[in-house]
């Protein structure tokens, strides 16, 4: 994936994560409670790939 695609996916994941956390903080039971953890890990993976590409340049 290109850097632009990774940045786009990163912003999408962060937005969705914020929405899910907001629901959780308001006391609404999320559809899939494990989804928040999965999204956090996805964000970390994308950041890892971006940092490794940055270092290789």
Secondary structure by P-SEA (a helix, b strand, c coil): ccaaaaaaaaaaaaaaaaaaaaaaaacccccccaaaaaaaaaaaaaaaaaaaaaaac
